[in-house]
Amino acid sequence: MKKQYAQLSSEYRLLLGPGPVEVSPRVLSAMSHPLYGHLDPNFFEIANESMELLRYVFQTKNALTLPMSGTGSAGMETVMVNLIEPGDKVIICVCGVFGERLRDAAGRFGAKVVSVEASMGEAIDPEKVREAFKAHKDIKLVAIVHAETSTGVKQPLEKISEIAKEYNALFVVDAVTSLGGVELKIDEWGIDACYSGTQKALSCPPGLSPVTFNDKAVEVIGNRKTKVSSWYFDLNMIKNYWGQERLYHHTAPINMVYGLREALLMVYEEGLTARFARHQLNSDAFVAGIEAMGLSMTVKNKEHRLPTLNAVNIPDGVNDALVRSFLLTKYGIEIGGGLGDFKGKAWRVGLMGESSKRNNVIQLLAALSDALLDQKFKVSVGQGIEAALAVYNGR
């Protein structure tokens, strides 16, 4: 007798966690188009437009701007494994789980790592970066997470970039949870290499990692004394597939590229200024609602709060897992739990891309109030929604 396998459910989930988030029907439709071969001229046209649109979103003129096959972690490995050689000294800024991953990756590729740290929920102090440069000679690069997904911290980048330039070091940025939702100016801010993911503010399914490298970073890669330790992520080969040569390297995920191009077109049509303003407005309304309900945000400094990922402190006596289960089973809403030191202490609410909508904010505030009341936590549903609506109405 043949085993009965589970069928895909048509049950809808409202994805308001740290990613993946909601995806437009336009993107899903694009991904359902028939396959081209990965060396088909028609596919190359789509790939070229994807690279052009990525330059728009990254706000860069970098020729080496492309989507790597893999999730955001693939982008991290691509950047680090190509720029780092064994014995290189690097500064890694750590204020959350994804900064820790950067540090781990650098060490795995043979770097001598100097850590600059901040407490969870706080941004990195640029002066600590300067002190690290003063204390350690011949630093090759400094890397930092722009949008720390584990804590909801948005890191100011310009000052650290200036410091890196003073010491002739490369400046590397993780923009997985900021690209397409928060201002990010690769060229203007002097960022030498940057990586992101498709499943966050770009509102595309997970599977590709946009990366960009300026001429200085490309020169460093080209002048390596040792081979890149990863064959799959070796940009010396991959750039020849995405460039004019079109030399075969690996089979690109064709339908993911279809989806990415469509998602990037939607960013382009909305415009970056309008898109950033939408994300900020919906975050402001959500925060106002949360605070009116008697809850608090994890990131105390308002200037350092991410609009794409909103971290909320879990009140004393409230069970994290039960609240998230209540939201999922009763309302079909997914939010994220805390990571690292914030496990069981914070909820992570993603208001990114297609998920960053007024209706979603109001619905989540109402559902979260219900979940808290279910645990006998006194909260006013009306006050939360009224505060959010006041933000939307400009009051």
N, C-alpha and C positions, 0 to 999 in steps of 0.2 A: 504494500500500500504506500502510495507516495505521500511524503510529508507535506502538510499544509503550511505554507509560509505566510507571514503577515502581509496584508495588503496596505498600500499607501493610503493614508487617511485623508479625506477631504476637509477634515476639521481645521478651521481657521485659527491661527495664532497671531496675536498682535505683538510683534517683536519690539520690545522697548528695553532691551538689555544692552550689554556692551558690544554686541555684534554676534552673528549677523543681524541686520535690521530689515525693515520692510523693503521690498523690491517692486518697482513699478511694473505694471503689466506690459508696458512698452519694452522693457528690458527682457522680461521673460519671453515675450513674443519674438524678439530679435534672436534670442538664444535657440528658438525652435526652428530657425531657418535651416534648409538643407546644408549639409557639409560641403565645403570646398576642400580640396587637398591643401596641405600646409605649404606647398610650393606653387600653388595656383596663382596666376597674376591677379585674379579677382580678389583673392584673400590678401595679397600684398597691398592692394589698394585700401582695403579695410584696415590692415595693420598700420599703414602709413598715416591714415586719418586718426587712428587711435593715438599714435605717438604725437601728432600735431595737437590734438586735443589735450593730451597729458601736459604738454608744454604750457598750454593756456592755463590749466588748473594749477600747475606748479608755479606759474608765473616766472617762466624761465625761457631762455633761448638755447639751452643745452642740447647739443646734437644727440648725445647719448642719454636719451629719455625713452624708456620702454617698459612694458609690463612683463615682469619675470613670471615664469610658470611656477605657481605655488602661492601659498598664503603670505600674509605679512611677515611671518617668520622667515620665509624664503628670501624676502627683500633684505631683512636684517643680515642673514648669512651672506647674501650676495655682496652687500656693501663691505662687511667686515672681512670676509675671506679674500676679497680682491685688494683691499687697501692695506691689510696687515700682513707682514712677514714675520717669521720667528725672530724674537728678540726686540721687536719694535716696542718703544715705550708709548703708551696711550693713556689718556685721561678719560675715565668713564664716570659720568654723573648719574647718581642713583638716588631716587626719591620714591621708589615704588618697585613693583614686581618686574615691570618691563625694563627698567633700568638695570635691575639685577640680571635679567636675561642678556642684555647687551654686554655686561661685564663678564658673564659666563662665556659668551660666544668669543669675545676678544681673547680670553685666556685659553680657550680651546684651540685657537689659531696661532698660539705661540707668543702672544703679546705679553709684555711686562706691564701689568695694569696698576694704575694709580687711581684710587677711588676718591671721588668728591661726593659727599652725601648730605642729604637733608632728611628731616623727619618725615614720616608718611603724612601726606596732606599739605606739605609745604613745598615751595619751589627752591631750586638751587640758588644759593647766593653767588653771584658772579665773582665776588672778591675771593671766595674760597677756590675758585678755578684759577684765578691769578696767583694765589699763594701756591697752588700745586705746580704751576709752571715755574715759579721762582725756585721751588725746592727740588725740581727734577729737570735735568737738562735733556735736550734732544727729544722732546715730545713730538711724535709724528702726527697725532690727531687727538681731538677731543670730541666725544660723542655724548649726545643727550636726547632724552625723550621730550618732544614738544608737548604731547598730550598724553599724560600718564593715565592709562586706562584703568589702572588698579585703584587710583585715588581721586581722579577728577581734577588733577592739577594741570593748568595751562602754564607752561614755562616761557617767560619772556626770553627771546633768543638774541636780540641785537647786541647786547653788551657782551655776552659770551663770545659771539662771533668776532667782535672787535678785539677781544683779548687773544683769541686764537690767531688772528692775523698779526698781532704784535709779535708773536713768537713763531710766525711762519708755519703754523700747524694747520692741518686740515680740520674743517668743521663739519661734523656728521650729525644728521638729525633723523630721529624716528618720528614720522608724521602719520603713523597708522590711524590714529583717531582724530586727526585734525584736517588732513587733506580734503578739500571740498566742503568743509563746514566751518573752518576757522581761517582767518587771514594767515597766509604762508607765502612769503616772497623770497623765493630761492635766490634769485640774482641780486635783488636789492639788499638782502640781509647777509650776503656773502656766504651762503651755505654751499659747501663743496660737493657733498653727496647726501642724498636723502632717499628714504624708502617709505612706502605706505602699503595699504591693503585695499581691496575692492569692496569688502563687506561692511564698511563703516559708513562714513558720510557720503561716499560715492554711490551708495545704495545699489550695489551689484552683488551677486552671490560670491562667497569666498572661492578663491582659486587662482587669483592673479595678484602680483605685488608690483605696483608701479615704482620705478626707481629713476633717479636722475643724477648724473655726474657732470661736473663742469670740466673745462679743459685741464685745470690743474690736477684734478683727481684722475682723469684719463691718462695724463702724463705719468703720474705715480704708478698706475697699473701697468702701463707700457714699459716702464723702466725697472720692473721687479727683478731682483737677483735670483729669486726662486720661483718655481712654478706655483700657480694657484693650487692650493691643496684639494679643492673641489673641482672635479671635472664638469659636473652639471652646472655649476654657477660661475664658471670661468668666463668673464666678460671678454677676454681676448678672442674667444671663439664665438660667443653669443652675439656680440656686436656685428659680426660678419653675416649673421642670419638676418638681423633686423636692419642692416645697412644695405647699400646698393648691391653688394656681392651676392646676397641671398644664399650663402653657403649653408648647406644642411648641417644642423647641430642636433636638434631633437624635434619631435613632433609637437608643435604648438597646440594648446587646447583651443581649437578653432571656435567652438561655440561660446566659450568664455570671452574670447576677443570680440565676437559679435556683441555680447552683452555689455562688455566694458565700453565699446564705442558708443552704444546707445545711451548708457548711463552718463558718459561724458558729454554727449550731445545735449542731454537734459540739463546738465550743469551749465553748458555754454548758452543754451536758450534762456535760462533763468538769469544768468549773469552772476559773477562772483560777488559783487557788492550786495545785490539783493539776496543772494543765497546766505551770505554771512549774517545779514541783518535778520533773516527769517530764523536762523538757528539761535541767534542771541535773544530774539523776542520770545520764542517758545521756551527757552531756558529760563529767562527772567520771570515769565508767567508761572512756570512750574515751581521755581524757588519761592516766589511770593505765596503760592498756595501752600507749599510745604511749611513755611514759617508761620503762616496764619493758622495752620492746624496744630501748632505747638511743637513741631519737629525742627531739626537744625541740619545745616549742610556740613559736610565733613571738612571742606576747604573754607577756612575762616576768612582769608583775604579774598574779597570779591574780585579783585583784578586778576587773581590767579585761578579763578573757577573756569572750568571747561564748559562751554555751552552744549557741546556734543555728548558729554558724559557727565551726568550729575550724580554726585555721591551724597547720599543722605544717611545721617547717623541713625542707627536703630535705637529706639528708646529702651531704657532699662525695663526689664520684665517682658519684653516682646520677643517672641521666638521667630528668628529669621526664616528658617525653613518652612514653618507653618504659614507665615504670611505669603511667601512666594508660591507655595503650593495652593493656597486659597485663591490667589490671583489667577493662577494657571487653570485650575479646575472650574472655578465659578465664572470667571470672566474671559478666559482664554488669553490672558495677558502675561507675557514673560518679562521679568526684570532680572538683573543679575545680583548675585550675592557678593560679599567682599572677598578679596584675595589677600594672601599674605597676612600681615598683621591686622588687616581689616576684616578677616574672615569672621562672620557672625556679628560684626559690629557696624556694617554699612550695607546699604543697597546701592547698586549701580544702575542708574536709569539712562538709557541711551535715547537721546532725541536727535537722531542723525538722519540726513537724507530724507527719504520718504516717511520715516518715522517722526520727523520733526514737524508736527502739525498741531494746530489749535485743538481739534477734536480729540486727538490722542492725549494731550495734556489734561483736558477736562475729564476725560474718561478715566485716566489713571488716578487722578486725585480722588475722584468719587470711589473707585474700586479700592484704592489703598485705605481710604477712610473706613470702608466696610470691613476690610481685613483687620484693621486695628480695633474696631469696635467688637469684632468677633473674639478678640483676645482681651476684652474688657479694658482696653486703653481708651480713655476719654478723648474724643476728638470731634470737632465740628466740621461736618461735611460742607455745610453752607459757607462757613468762613473761608475755607480753602478755595472753593470755586469762585467765591466773590472776589477774593484777592487776586486770583489769576485773571478774571475778567476785567478787573480794574487796570491791570497792566495792558491787556489787549485794547482796552478803550481809552488808554492814555490818561487815566485818572491818577 
